[in-house]
Amino acid sequence: MEEALRAAGFTGIEVVDDVIYARSNPALPEFTVREIDNIWQLAQTWPLRASDPQIAAWNALHPEAPMDIYQGETRITQRATLATLPLWAELTAKMVAQCVTWRRVTRQRDEGM
């Protein structure tokens, strides 16, 4: 999987305790890749708790990368295959941008990011 990620253009690839960490863009946060029951799973989290309607809207637009709440953060996941890796880069960027927008909408005046 590490070589497939490199070939697909991902950066910052490192392995810690059977978890692969990588970035779809150097400016975006790391995502993880784990092998679960012989299936590689991609996961991107963002420190925001999306609402149920926000999650439903994302899932309607992106059923291939469902959103949920994992350990208090918003997360998208997708099965990792050679065909899905290029799409994953686009999805992580969209997810981060969407979470930033949601955060800005709910932020109180004079509150930090």
OpenMM code with the backbone's topology and positions (N, CA, C; nanometers):
from openmm import Vec3, app, unit

residues = "MET GLU GLU ALA LEU ARG ALA ALA GLY PHE THR GLY ILE GLU VAL VAL ASP ASP VAL ILE TYR ALA ARG SER ASN PRO ALA LEU PRO GLU PHE THR VAL ARG GLU ILE ASP ASN ILE TRP GLN LEU ALA GLN THR TRP PRO LEU ARG ALA SER ASP PRO GLN ILE ALA ALA TRP ASN ALA LEU HIS PRO GLU ALA PRO MET ASP ILE TYR GLN GLY GLU THR ARG ILE THR GLN ARG ALA THR LEU ALA THR LEU PRO LEU TRP ALA GLU LEU THR ALA LYS MET VAL ALA GLN CYS VAL THR TRP ARG ARG VAL THR ARG GLN ARG ASP GLU GLY MET".split()
positions = [
    Vec3(0.0825, -0.1198, 0.0000),
    Vec3(0.0000, 0.0000, 0.0000),
    Vec3(0.0866, 0.1257, 0.0000),
    Vec3(0.1999, 0.1223, 0.0694),
    Vec3(0.2879, 0.2396, 0.0703),
    Vec3(0.3294, 0.2785, -0.0716),
    Vec3(0.3672, 0.1804, -0.1508),
    Vec3(0.4099, 0.2085, -0.2881),
    Vec3(0.2941, 0.2613, -0.3725),
    Vec3(0.1756, 0.2084, -0.3510),
    Vec3(0.0583, 0.2570, -0.4245),
    Vec3(0.0296, 0.4031, -0.3898),
    Vec3(0.0455, 0.4389, -0.2630),
    Vec3(0.0253, 0.5778, -0.2217),
    Vec3(0.1285, 0.6695, -0.2870),
    Vec3(0.2535, 0.6275, -0.2865),
    Vec3(0.3588, 0.7072, -0.3512),
    Vec3(0.3302, 0.7241, -0.5004),
    Vec3(0.2949, 0.6148, -0.5653),
    Vec3(0.2672, 0.6194, -0.7093),
    Vec3(0.1489, 0.7108, -0.7412),
    Vec3(0.0547, 0.7219, -0.6476),
    Vec3(-0.0624, 0.8075, -0.6678),
    Vec3(-0.0339, 0.9536, -0.6327),
    Vec3(0.0881, 0.9830, -0.5848),
    Vec3(0.1267, 1.1209, -0.5584),
    Vec3(0.1093, 1.1693, -0.4164),
    Vec3(0.0801, 1.0806, -0.3231),
    Vec3(0.0658, 1.1215, -0.1838),
    Vec3(0.2035, 1.1469, -0.1231),
    Vec3(0.2098, 1.2333, -0.0222),
    Vec3(0.3366, 1.2719, 0.0385),
    Vec3(0.3372, 1.2417, 0.1876),
    Vec3(0.4551, 1.2583, 0.2489),
    Vec3(0.4685, 1.2416, 0.3932),
    Vec3(0.4333, 1.1031, 0.4420),
    Vec3(0.4610, 1.0026, 0.3626),
    Vec3(0.4188, 0.8663, 0.3951),
    Vec3(0.5113, 0.8064, 0.5000),
    Vec3(0.4525, 0.7599, 0.6087),
    Vec3(0.5281, 0.6905, 0.7127),
    Vec3(0.4382, 0.5865, 0.7781),
    Vec3(0.5013, 0.4849, 0.8350),
    Vec3(0.4281, 0.3755, 0.8984),
    Vec3(0.4640, 0.3719, 1.0461),
    Vec3(0.3618, 0.3680, 1.1310),
    Vec3(0.3806, 0.3570, 1.2750),
    Vec3(0.2814, 0.2530, 1.3255),
    Vec3(0.3335, 0.1455, 1.3843),
    Vec3(0.2478, 0.0409, 1.4426),
    Vec3(0.1391, -0.0063, 1.3459),
    Vec3(0.1764, -0.0420, 1.2264),
    Vec3(0.0852, -0.0953, 1.1244),
    Vec3(-0.0170, 0.0053, 1.0725),
    Vec3(0.0018, 0.1321, 1.1023),
    Vec3(-0.0844, 0.2372, 1.0487),
    Vec3(0.0002, 0.3223, 0.9550),
    Vec3(-0.0496, 0.3435, 0.8346),
    Vec3(0.0193, 0.4296, 0.7389),
    Vec3(-0.0386, 0.5700, 0.7524),
    Vec3(0.0497, 0.6677, 0.7627),
    Vec3(0.0107, 0.8083, 0.7653),
    Vec3(0.0588, 0.8717, 0.6356),
    Vec3(-0.0248, 0.9547, 0.5750),
    Vec3(0.0123, 1.0205, 0.4498),
    Vec3(-0.0694, 1.1479, 0.4348),
    Vec3(-0.0320, 1.2266, 0.3361),
    Vec3(-0.1032, 1.3510, 0.3055),
    Vec3(-0.1373, 1.3526, 0.1574),
    Vec3(-0.2556, 1.4012, 0.1273),
    Vec3(-0.2925, 1.4168, -0.0131),
    Vec3(-0.2359, 1.5466, -0.0684),
    Vec3(-0.2017, 1.6374, 0.0219),
    Vec3(-0.1457, 1.7674, -0.0125),
    Vec3(-0.0636, 1.8106, 0.1087),
    Vec3(0.0562, 1.8630, 0.0909),
    Vec3(0.1366, 1.9026, 0.2071),
    Vec3(0.0670, 2.0026, 0.2992),
    Vec3(-0.0297, 2.0778, 0.2487),
    Vec3(-0.1006, 2.1763, 0.3296),
    Vec3(-0.2177, 2.1174, 0.4075),
    Vec3(-0.2542, 1.9937, 0.3779),
    Vec3(-0.3676, 1.9300, 0.4451),
    Vec3(-0.3185, 1.8378, 0.5562),
    Vec3(-0.4060, 1.8063, 0.6521),
    Vec3(-0.3654, 1.7159, 0.7601),
    Vec3(-0.3435, 1.5737, 0.7098),
    Vec3(-0.2724, 1.4972, 0.7923),
    Vec3(-0.2492, 1.3565, 0.7581),
    Vec3(-0.3795, 1.2788, 0.7591),
    Vec3(-0.3844, 1.1770, 0.6767),
    Vec3(-0.4907, 1.0780, 0.6842),
    Vec3(-0.4249, 0.9454, 0.7184),
    Vec3(-0.5057, 0.8478, 0.7552),
    Vec3(-0.4519, 0.7165, 0.7910),
    Vec3(-0.5002, 0.6107, 0.6936),
    Vec3(-0.4208, 0.5054, 0.6848),
    Vec3(-0.4573, 0.3880, 0.6062),
    Vec3(-0.4311, 0.2675, 0.6956),
    Vec3(-0.5355, 0.1890, 0.7180),
    Vec3(-0.5240, 0.0695, 0.8017),
    Vec3(-0.5788, -0.0503, 0.7260),
    Vec3(-0.5164, -0.1646, 0.7498),
    Vec3(-0.5697, -0.2883, 0.6937),
    Vec3(-0.6642, -0.3487, 0.7963),
    Vec3(-0.7897, -0.3622, 0.7573),
    Vec3(-0.8930, -0.4168, 0.8452),
    Vec3(-0.9578, -0.5332, 0.7723),
    Vec3(-0.9431, -0.6522, 0.8262),
    Vec3(-1.0003, -0.7727, 0.7641),
    Vec3(-0.9603, -0.7851, 0.6166),
    Vec3(-0.8324, -0.7677, 0.5896),
    Vec3(-0.7755, -0.7797, 0.4545),
    Vec3(-0.8253, -0.6734, 0.3567),
    Vec3(-0.8794, -0.5649, 0.4078),
    Vec3(-0.9235, -0.4526, 0.3249),
    Vec3(-0.8527, -0.3275, 0.3765),
    Vec3(-0.7931, -0.2527, 0.2862),
    Vec3(-0.7280, -0.1277, 0.3243),
    Vec3(-0.8332, -0.0174, 0.3340),
    Vec3(-0.8334, 0.0526, 0.4490),
    Vec3(-0.9304, 0.1595, 0.4706),
    Vec3(-0.8587, 0.2932, 0.4886),
    Vec3(-0.8999, 0.3911, 0.4094),
    Vec3(-0.8518, 0.5284, 0.4207),
    Vec3(-0.9422, 0.6026, 0.5184),
    Vec3(-0.8845, 0.6908, 0.5995),
    Vec3(-0.9656, 0.7703, 0.6921),
    Vec3(-0.9041, 0.9090, 0.7093),
    Vec3(-0.9883, 1.0103, 0.6981),
    Vec3(-0.9474, 1.1494, 0.7205),
    Vec3(-1.0359, 1.2063, 0.8296),
    Vec3(-0.9756, 1.2653, 0.9319),
    Vec3(-1.0541, 1.3269, 1.0392),
    Vec3(-1.0268, 1.4770, 1.0433),
    Vec3(-1.1201, 1.5481, 1.1061),
    Vec3(-1.1057, 1.6921, 1.1254),
    Vec3(-1.1659, 1.7251, 1.2617),
    Vec3(-1.0992, 1.8114, 1.3405),
    Vec3(-1.1460, 1.8403, 1.4763),
    Vec3(-1.2697, 1.9301, 1.4801),
    Vec3(-1.3796, 1.8726, 1.4405),
    Vec3(-1.5092, 1.9393, 1.4395),
    Vec3(-1.6139, 1.8298, 1.4525),
    Vec3(-1.7177, 1.8560, 1.5273),
    Vec3(-1.8268, 1.7592, 1.5364),
    Vec3(-1.9395, 1.8053, 1.4440),
    Vec3(-1.9439, 1.7472, 1.3240),
    Vec3(-2.0489, 1.7821, 1.2280),
    Vec3(-2.1848, 1.7403, 1.2842),
    Vec3(-2.2869, 1.8157, 1.2482),
    Vec3(-2.4228, 1.7832, 1.2932),
    Vec3(-2.4793, 1.6694, 1.2082),
    Vec3(-2.5855, 1.6096, 1.2572),
    Vec3(-2.6501, 1.5022, 1.1810),
    Vec3(-2.6942, 1.5491, 1.0420),
    Vec3(-2.7558, 1.6683, 1.0295),
    Vec3(-2.7927, 1.7136, 0.8943),
    Vec3(-2.6705, 1.7369, 0.8038),
    Vec3(-2.5614, 1.7868, 0.8603),
    Vec3(-2.4394, 1.8066, 0.7808),
    Vec3(-2.3838, 1.6731, 0.7321),
    Vec3(-2.3818, 1.5754, 0.8206),
    Vec3(-2.3333, 1.4418, 0.7837),
    Vec3(-2.4228, 1.3816, 0.6753),
    Vec3(-2.5532, 1.3947, 0.6927),
    Vec3(-2.6467, 1.3401, 0.5931),
    Vec3(-2.6264, 1.4061, 0.4568),
    Vec3(-2.6039, 1.5375, 0.4563),
    Vec3(-2.5822, 1.6082, 0.3297),
    Vec3(-2.4537, 1.5604, 0.2626),
    Vec3(-2.3466, 1.5460, 0.3407),
    Vec3(-2.2205, 1.4945, 0.2843),
    Vec3(-2.2418, 1.3549, 0.2264),
    Vec3(-2.3048, 1.2678, 0.3044),
    Vec3(-2.3231, 1.1290, 0.2611),
    Vec3(-2.4100, 1.1180, 0.1359),
    Vec3(-2.5050, 1.2087, 0.1204),
    Vec3(-2.5872, 1.2078, -0.0008),
    Vec3(-2.5038, 1.2446, -0.1238),
    Vec3(-2.4092, 1.3363, -0.1061),
    Vec3(-2.3234, 1.3790, -0.2174),
    Vec3(-2.2057, 1.2849, -0.2425),
    Vec3(-2.1595, 1.2185, -0.1357),
    Vec3(-2.0379, 1.1367, -0.1443),
    Vec3(-2.0586, 0.9990, -0.0803),
    Vec3(-2.1465, 0.9177, -0.1351),
    Vec3(-2.1724, 0.7867, -0.0734),
    Vec3(-2.0499, 0.6948, -0.0743),
    Vec3(-1.9545, 0.7223, -0.1623),
    Vec3(-1.8338, 0.6401, -0.1691),
    Vec3(-1.7378, 0.6682, -0.0533),
    Vec3(-1.7585, 0.7788, 0.0183),
    Vec3(-1.6737, 0.8159, 0.1320),
    Vec3(-1.7627, 0.8658, 0.2454),
    Vec3(-1.8308, 0.7737, 0.3130),
    Vec3(-1.9260, 0.8149, 0.4158),
    Vec3(-1.8597, 0.8902, 0.5309),
    Vec3(-1.9348, 0.9853, 0.5837),
    Vec3(-1.8900, 1.0669, 0.6960),
    Vec3(-1.9558, 1.0154, 0.8228),
    Vec3(-1.8809, 1.0224, 0.9329),
    Vec3(-1.9348, 0.9891, 1.0635),
    Vec3(-1.8574, 1.0678, 1.1682),
    Vec3(-1.8897, 1.0418, 1.2942),
    Vec3(-1.8151, 1.0999, 1.4051),
    Vec3(-1.7347, 0.9869, 1.4676),
    Vec3(-1.6045, 1.0068, 1.4786),
    Vec3(-1.5147, 0.9056, 1.5337),
    Vec3(-1.4268, 0.9731, 1.6380),
    Vec3(-1.4346, 0.9250, 1.7605),
    Vec3(-1.3587, 0.9807, 1.8720),
    Vec3(-1.3770, 1.1321, 1.8823),
    Vec3(-1.5002, 1.1773, 1.8624),
    Vec3(-1.5347, 1.3173, 1.8784),
    Vec3(-1.5030, 1.4067, 1.7603),
    Vec3(-1.4495, 1.3499, 1.6527),
    Vec3(-1.4142, 1.4294, 1.5355),
    Vec3(-1.4902, 1.3810, 1.4129),
    Vec3(-1.5040, 1.4688, 1.3165),
    Vec3(-1.5679, 1.4334, 1.1904),
    Vec3(-1.4692, 1.3529, 1.1075),
    Vec3(-1.5195, 1.2448, 1.0479),
    Vec3(-1.4313, 1.1551, 0.9727),
    Vec3(-1.5002, 1.1096, 0.8452),
    Vec3(-1.4194, 1.0944, 0.7393),
    Vec3(-1.4657, 1.0240, 0.6197),
    Vec3(-1.3772, 0.9017, 0.6021),
    Vec3(-1.4351, 0.7973, 0.5442),
    Vec3(-1.3598, 0.6746, 0.5182),
    Vec3(-1.3900, 0.6269, 0.3767),
    Vec3(-1.2965, 0.5500, 0.3248),
    Vec3(-1.3151, 0.4907, 0.1930),
    Vec3(-1.2246, 0.3690, 0.1823),
    Vec3(-1.2721, 0.2696, 0.1118),
    Vec3(-1.1895, 0.1527, 0.0831),
    Vec3(-1.0777, 0.1955, -0.0120),
    Vec3(-0.9557, 0.1547, 0.0185),
    Vec3(-0.8400, 0.1932, -0.0628),
    Vec3(-0.8130, 0.0894, -0.1702),
    Vec3(-0.8243, 0.1327, -0.2951),
    Vec3(-0.7868, 0.0504, -0.4101),
    Vec3(-0.7105, 0.1408, -0.5065),
    Vec3(-0.6466, 0.0823, -0.6052),
    Vec3(-0.5767, 0.1644, -0.7039),
    Vec3(-0.6724, 0.2616, -0.7722),
    Vec3(-0.7964, 0.2205, -0.7900),
    Vec3(-0.8959, 0.3062, -0.8556),
    Vec3(-0.9448, 0.4195, -0.7654),
    Vec3(-0.9502, 0.3973, -0.6334),
    Vec3(-1.0051, 0.4997, -0.5439),
    Vec3(-0.9014, 0.5999, -0.4951),
    Vec3(-0.7728, 0.5680, -0.5055),
    Vec3(-0.6712, 0.6592, -0.4522),
    Vec3(-0.6753, 0.7986, -0.5152),
    Vec3(-0.6866, 0.8128, -0.6472),
    Vec3(-0.6945, 0.9488, -0.7029),
    Vec3(-0.8173, 1.0263, -0.6530),
    Vec3(-0.9283, 0.9587, -0.6385),
    Vec3(-1.0490, 1.0224, -0.5869),
    Vec3(-1.0307, 1.0645, -0.4411),
    Vec3(-0.9569, 0.9855, -0.3642),
    Vec3(-0.9353, 1.0148, -0.2231),
    Vec3(-0.8698, 1.1521, -0.2041),
    Vec3(-0.7735, 1.1845, -0.2876),
    Vec3(-0.7075, 1.3149, -0.2771),
    Vec3(-0.8095, 1.4279, -0.2910),
    Vec3(-0.9006, 1.4161, -0.3844),
    Vec3(-1.0048, 1.5175, -0.4033),
    Vec3(-1.1009, 1.5208, -0.2845),
    Vec3(-1.1377, 1.4036, -0.2356),
    Vec3(-1.2334, 1.3964, -0.1249),
    Vec3(-1.1773, 1.4561, 0.0033),
    Vec3(-1.0491, 1.4319, 0.0325),
    Vec3(-0.9916, 1.4885, 0.1551),
    Vec3(-0.9917, 1.6409, 0.1484),
    Vec3(-0.9589, 1.6958, 0.0330),
    Vec3(-0.9601, 1.8418, 0.0177),
    Vec3(-1.1016, 1.8965, 0.0341),
    Vec3(-1.1999, 1.8298, -0.0256),
    Vec3(-1.3393, 1.8733, -0.0123),
    Vec3(-1.3866, 1.8637, 0.1318),
    Vec3(-1.3495, 1.7557, 0.1990),
    Vec3(-1.3934, 1.7356, 0.3366),
    Vec3(-1.3363, 1.8435, 0.4285),
    Vec3(-1.2068, 1.8708, 0.4166),
    Vec3(-1.1447, 1.9731, 0.5001),
    Vec3(-1.2076, 2.1096, 0.4716),
    Vec3(-1.2252, 2.1438, 0.3457),
    Vec3(-1.2872, 2.2724, 0.3105),
    Vec3(-1.4288, 2.2817, 0.3667),
    Vec3(-1.5049, 2.1734, 0.3587),
    Vec3(-1.6414, 2.1737, 0.4108),
    Vec3(-1.6420, 2.1910, 0.5615),
    Vec3(-1.5533, 2.1222, 0.6316),
    Vec3(-1.5473, 2.1346, 0.7776),
    Vec3(-1.5067, 2.2757, 0.8196),
    Vec3(-1.4138, 2.3366, 0.7481),
    Vec3(-1.3743, 2.4746, 0.7778),
    Vec3(-1.4935, 2.5680, 0.7579),
    Vec3(-1.5691, 2.5485, 0.6525),
    Vec3(-1.6888, 2.6298, 0.6279),
    Vec3(-1.7898, 2.6119, 0.7401),
    Vec3(-1.8157, 2.4873, 0.7785),
    Vec3(-1.9105, 2.4624, 0.8878),
    Vec3(-1.8642, 2.5295, 1.0163),
    Vec3(-1.7354, 2.5248, 1.0432),
    Vec3(-1.6821, 2.5852, 1.1655),
    Vec3(-1.6991, 2.7368, 1.1615),
    Vec3(-1.6709, 2.7966, 1.0485),
    Vec3(-1.6838, 2.9424, 1.0375),
    Vec3(-1.8283, 2.9876, 1.0550),
    Vec3(-1.9207, 2.9087, 1.0051),
    Vec3(-2.0629, 2.9424, 1.0168),
    Vec3(-2.1078, 2.9391, 1.1628),
    Vec3(-2.0532, 2.8483, 1.2421),
    Vec3(-2.0975, 2.8319, 1.3807),
    Vec3(-2.0129, 2.9099, 1.4807),
    Vec3(-1.9033, 2.9667, 1.4358),
    Vec3(-1.8122, 3.0372, 1.5268),
    Vec3(-1.8791, 3.1632, 1.5810),
    Vec3(-1.8566, 3.1882, 1.7078),
    Vec3(-1.9079, 3.3093, 1.7713),
    Vec3(-1.8185, 3.4283, 1.7345),
    Vec3(-1.8754, 3.5454, 1.7343),
    Vec3(-1.7983, 3.6661, 1.7035),
    Vec3(-1.6796, 3.6785, 1.7997),
    Vec3(-1.5632, 3.7141, 1.7483),
    Vec3(-1.4387, 3.7316, 1.8241),
    Vec3(-1.3833, 3.6016, 1.8808),
    Vec3(-1.4381, 3.4895, 1.8397),
    Vec3(-1.3862, 3.3597, 1.8838),
    Vec3(-1.2752, 3.3175, 1.7882),
    Vec3(-1.1700, 3.2603, 1.8406),
    Vec3(-1.0610, 3.2106, 1.7561),
    Vec3(-1.1056, 3.0914, 1.6742),
    Vec3(-1.0238, 3.0525, 1.5777),
    Vec3(-1.0558, 2.9378, 1.4920),
    Vec3(-1.0359, 2.8131, 1.5722),
] * unit.nanometer
topology = app.Topology()
chain = topology.addChain("A")
for resn in residues:
    res = topology.addResidue(resn, chain)
    for name in ("N", "CA", "C"):
        topology.addAtom(name, app.Element.getBySymbol(name[0]), res)
